[in-house]
Amino acid sequence: MGSTESSIPRNRAARGTESPEPAGRPGGAKAAAGRPRQPSLAQLRAFAAVAEHLHFRDAATAISMSQPALSGAVSALEESLGIQLFERTTRRVLLSPAGERLAARARTVLDAVGDFMEEAEAARAPFTGVLRLGVIPTVAPYLLPAVLRLVQEVYPDLDLQVHEEQTSSLLDGLTQGRLDLLLLAVPLGAPGVTEMPLFDEDFVLVTPCDHELAGRTDVPRSALRDLDLLLLDEGHCLRDQALDVCREAGRAPGAPVATSASGLSTLVQLVGGGLGVTLLPRTAVRVEAARSDRLATSCFAAPPPSRRIALAMRSGAARQSEFEEFADALRDALSSLPVRIVG
């Protein structure tokens, strides 16, 4: 036999409607005539529990609430809304037509609040939730294996999402909030962006295996003045870095570039085909130079040209301490590569 709702007066249950409260009492007719007061989460939780169980005692047990408190919360909700949500008798509890309409809404609100609290809990815990990492194409194939291994082994609760884009697009994504962290070549010179240096790496010269400079370990930078140089397409930061190295070596600013390519893999294939030479960062050599037995690598005389790779975040980011710790861990993870760790 269903429980009797003891806190609801018997005459009200029999009538099946809410009687107006005196004008001087909060709620009642005043709430019904005017705009309903916003319900509390406790009231919505009580309403949803009774709507699910159609039994006040069972509902109270389900949400760990005393039956009088639950009954009072439901009554207060009805008064504030000016709507009868349940039809109560001594034998059973039924949802009113209005109660049926609002029960699903109440559950949606409570589920959304639950999701909100779970997200807040994840935000309080470091290295959980989503981390949207942007990476430039001349870094992604060579460093991502170490990054992914670090995340899997050290930060298994981190949902890493990788976006490979050129530098300008990555910076736009960072400043607009689409990305959280960038892995790219610096300096950027971008306001509102904090750089966390990871390492420096040298450039090497990649030539056909029968080239006069093939395999040398003391190539002077001045050799770059007259070589048939192959570069990446416009927009790649590695192209700009290579041109800077060439200018520092004395290459004329307007000196033609024989051919350009959209990626390093294509670039080294063109070198293997005898169309010219190119510059590769050391981290790319093992992957790219191994693609053909017609390629040779040469090292520059000290000090060799180099580039710096860093993580970048928005200055004052809410997760700044987390990102700084991630940078420290990534330096350790990259220490086995042919680079000079900095930071």
C-alpha positions in Angstrom: 0.0 0.0 0.0 1.4 3.4 -1.0 2.4 5.9 1.7 0.2 8.7 2.9 1.6 12.2 2.5 1.3 13.3 6.1 2.6 16.8 5.6 -0.2 17.7 3.1 -3.5 18.5 4.8 -6.1 15.9 4.1 -8.7 18.5 2.9 -6.2 19.8 0.3 -5.4 16.3 -1.0 -9.1 15.6 -1.3 -9.8 18.8 -3.3 -6.8 18.1 -5.6 -6.1 21.8 -5.9 -3.9 24.3 -4.1 -5.9 26.8 -2.0 -4.6 30.3 -2.1 -2.5 31.5 0.8 -3.4 34.7 2.6 -2.1 37.8 0.9 0.4 38.5 3.6 2.1 35.1 3.4 4.9 34.6 0.8 3.9 32.4 -2.1 0.4 31.2 -2.6 -2.0 33.5 -4.5 0.7 36.1 -4.7 3.1 33.8 -6.5 0.3 32.4 -8.7 -0.9 35.9 -9.7 2.5 37.2 -10.4 5.7 35.8 -11.8 6.7 32.4 -10.2 9.7 32.5 -8.0 12.8 30.6 -9.2 12.8 27.1 -7.7 15.8 25.9 -5.7 17.8 22.8 -6.7 16.6 21.1 -3.5 12.9 21.6 -4.6 13.6 20.4 -8.1 15.5 17.3 -6.7 12.5 16.5 -4.5 10.0 17.0 -7.3 12.0 14.8 -9.7 12.3 12.0 -7.1 8.6 11.9 -6.3 7.8 12.1 -10.0 10.0 9.1 -10.6 8.8 7.0 -7.6 5.2 8.2 -7.2 5.8 7.5 -3.5 7.0 10.1 -1.0 8.7 7.7 1.4 10.6 5.9 -1.4 11.5 9.2 -3.0 12.9 10.5 0.3 15.0 7.4 0.7 16.3 7.6 -2.9 17.7 11.1 -2.4 18.7 10.7 1.3 16.2 13.3 2.5 13.7 13.1 5.4 10.1 12.6 4.3 8.9 15.8 6.0 11.7 17.8 4.3 10.9 16.3 0.9 7.2 17.0 1.4 7.9 20.6 2.4 10.2 21.1 -0.7 7.5 19.8 -3.1 4.8 22.0 -1.4 7.0 25.0 -1.5 7.7 24.4 -5.2 4.0 24.1 -6.0 3.3 27.4 -4.0 6.1 29.3 -5.8 5.0 28.1 -9.2 1.3 28.4 -8.5 0.8 25.0 -10.1 -0.3 21.7 -8.6 2.2 19.1 -9.6 0.7 16.0 -7.9 -2.7 14.5 -7.2 -2.5 13.1 -3.7 -4.8 10.7 -1.9 -4.4 8.5 1.1 -3.7 5.6 -1.3 -1.6 6.9 -4.1 0.3 9.8 -5.6 -0.1 10.8 -9.3 1.4 13.4 -11.5 -1.0 16.1 -12.6 -1.0 17.1 -16.3 1.2 20.1 -15.4 3.5 17.8 -13.3 4.0 15.4 -16.2 5.1 18.3 -18.4 7.5 19.8 -15.9 9.0 16.5 -14.6 11.1 15.9 -17.7 12.3 19.6 -17.6 13.3 19.2 -14.0 15.3 16.1 -14.8 17.0 17.9 -17.6 18.0 20.8 -15.3 19.3 18.4 -12.7 21.3 16.4 -15.2 22.8 19.7 -16.5 23.8 20.7 -13.0 25.4 17.3 -12.5 27.4 17.7 -15.7 28.4 21.2 -14.6 29.7 19.9 -11.2 31.6 17.1 -12.9 33.2 19.5 -15.2 34.1 21.8 -12.3 35.6 18.8 -10.5 37.7 17.9 -13.5 38.9 21.5 -13.8 40.1 21.4 -10.2 42.1 18.2 -10.9 45.3 18.9 -12.9 45.9 16.9 -16.1 42.3 15.8 -16.6 39.7 16.9 -19.2 40.6 18.2 -22.7 43.9 19.6 -23.7 43.8 21.1 -27.3 47.4 21.1 -28.5 48.3 22.9 -31.7 51.5 21.7 -33.6 53.3 23.0 -36.7 53.8 20.5 -39.6 57.6 20.6 -39.3 57.4 19.4 -35.7 54.4 17.1 -35.5 55.7 14.0 -37.2 59.0 14.0 -35.2 57.9 15.1 -31.7 54.4 13.7 -31.4 55.5 10.1 -30.7 57.2 11.4 -27.5 54.3 13.7 -26.6 51.8 10.9 -27.0 53.9 8.5 -25.0 54.3 11.0 -22.2 50.5 11.6 -22.0 49.7 7.9 -22.1 52.2 7.0 -19.4 52.2 10.0 -17.1 48.8 11.7 -17.7 46.4 9.0 -18.7 43.3 11.0 -17.6 44.2 13.8 -20.0 42.1 14.0 -23.2 44.8 15.2 -25.7 43.4 16.6 -28.9 46.1 17.4 -31.6 45.6 20.1 -34.3 48.3 20.4 -37.0 48.3 23.8 -38.6 50.7 26.5 -39.7 51.9 29.1 -37.2 49.6 31.9 -38.0 46.5 29.7 -37.7 47.8 28.3 -34.5 48.2 31.7 -33.0 44.7 32.7 -34.0 43.4 29.6 -32.4 45.3 30.2 -29.2 44.2 33.9 -28.8 40.6 33.1 -29.7 40.4 30.2 -27.2 40.1 27.4 -29.8 43.5 25.9 -28.7 45.0 25.7 -25.2 48.7 25.1 -25.9 51.0 25.3 -28.9 54.2 23.3 -29.9 56.1 25.4 -32.4 59.2 27.3 -33.3 59.9 30.6 -31.5 60.3 33.5 -31.0 56.8 34.5 -32.0 56.7 38.1 -30.9 53.0 37.8 -30.3 51.5 39.9 -27.5 49.6 38.1 -24.8 51.5 34.8 -25.5 53.9 33.2 -23.1 56.7 31.0 -24.5 58.1 28.1 -22.6 61.4 27.0 -24.4 62.0 23.3 -24.7 65.1 22.8 -26.8 67.3 24.1 -29.6 68.1 22.0 -32.6 70.6 22.4 -35.4 69.9 22.6 -39.1 71.7 20.1 -41.4 72.2 20.3 -45.1 70.5 17.6 -47.1 72.0 17.0 -50.6 72.1 14.3 -53.3 74.6 11.6 -52.3 76.9 12.6 -55.2 76.9 16.3 -54.3 80.3 17.9 -53.5 79.2 18.8 -50.0 77.6 15.4 -49.2 78.6 13.9 -45.9 80.8 16.8 -44.7 80.9 17.8 -41.1 82.3 21.3 -41.5 80.2 23.0 -44.2 80.6 26.8 -44.0 77.5 28.8 -43.9 78.8 30.8 -46.8 78.2 27.7 -49.0 74.5 28.6 -48.9 75.1 31.7 -51.0 75.2 29.9 -54.3 73.4 26.6 -53.8 70.2 25.6 -55.6 68.0 25.8 -52.5 64.7 24.0 -52.1 62.2 25.4 -49.5 58.8 24.8 -48.1 55.8 26.9 -49.5 54.9 30.3 -48.2 53.4 30.3 -44.7 55.7 27.6 -43.2 57.9 29.1 -40.5 60.7 26.7 -41.5 60.8 28.5 -44.8 61.3 31.8 -43.1 63.9 30.4 -40.8 65.9 28.9 -43.7 65.8 32.2 -45.5 67.1 33.9 -42.4 70.0 31.5 -42.2 70.7 32.1 -45.9 70.6 35.9 -45.5 73.0 35.7 -42.5 75.3 33.6 -44.7 75.3 36.4 -47.3 72.8 35.0 -49.8 71.3 37.8 -51.8 67.7 38.7 -50.6 66.3 38.2 -54.1 68.2 35.0 -54.9 65.7 32.6 -56.5 64.5 29.5 -54.9 64.6 26.6 -57.3 61.4 24.8 -56.1 59.1 24.8 -53.2 57.0 22.0 -51.6 54.2 21.7 -49.1 55.9 19.3 -46.8 59.3 18.0 -45.8 58.7 14.6 -47.2 58.2 16.0 -50.7 61.2 18.3 -50.2 63.6 15.5 -49.6 62.3 13.5 -52.5 63.0 16.5 -54.7 66.6 16.6 -53.3 66.9 12.9 -54.0 65.9 13.6 -57.6 68.8 16.0 -58.0 66.8 19.2 -58.1 68.8 21.0 -55.4 69.6 20.9 -51.6 67.6 21.8 -48.6 67.8 22.5 -44.8 66.3 20.1 -42.3 66.0 20.4 -38.6 67.9 17.6 -36.8 64.7 16.0 -35.4 63.5 15.4 -38.9 66.6 13.8 -40.3 66.1 10.2 -39.1 62.6 10.1 -40.6 63.0 12.1 -43.8 66.6 11.3 -44.9 66.0 7.6 -44.5 63.3 7.7 -47.3 65.9 7.4 -50.1 69.4 6.0 -50.5 70.2 8.9 -52.8 70.3 11.4 -50.0 73.2 12.5 -47.8 73.3 14.8 -44.8 76.0 17.3 -44.0 76.7 19.3 -40.8 77.7 23.0 -40.6 80.8 24.2 -39.0 80.4 25.6 -35.5 78.3 27.4 -34.6 75.7 25.8 -36.7 72.4 27.5 -37.6 69.6 26.4 -35.4 66.0 26.9 -34.3 64.3 26.9 -30.9 61.1 24.9 -30.2 58.8 25.8 -27.4 55.4 25.4 -25.9 53.2 28.6 -26.0 50.2 29.5 -23.9 48.0 32.5 -23.4 49.7 34.8 -20.8 47.9 34.4 -17.5 46.1 31.2 -18.6 44.0 29.5 -15.9 46.0 26.3 -16.4 49.4 28.0 -16.4 51.0 26.0 -13.5 49.7 22.8 -15.2 51.2 23.8 -18.6 54.5 24.7 -16.9 54.7 21.3 -15.3 53.8 19.7 -18.6 56.7 21.6 -20.3 59.1 20.3 -17.6 57.9 16.7 -18.2 58.2 17.1 -22.0 61.8 18.4 -21.7 62.7 15.1 -20.0 60.8 13.1 -22.6 62.6 14.8 -25.4 66.1 14.5 -23.9 67.0 11.5 -26.0 66.5 13.4 -29.3 69.5 15.1 -31.1 68.6 18.4 -29.4 69.9 20.8 -26.7 67.3 21.0 -23.9 66.7 24.6 -22.6 64.4 26.1 -20.1 
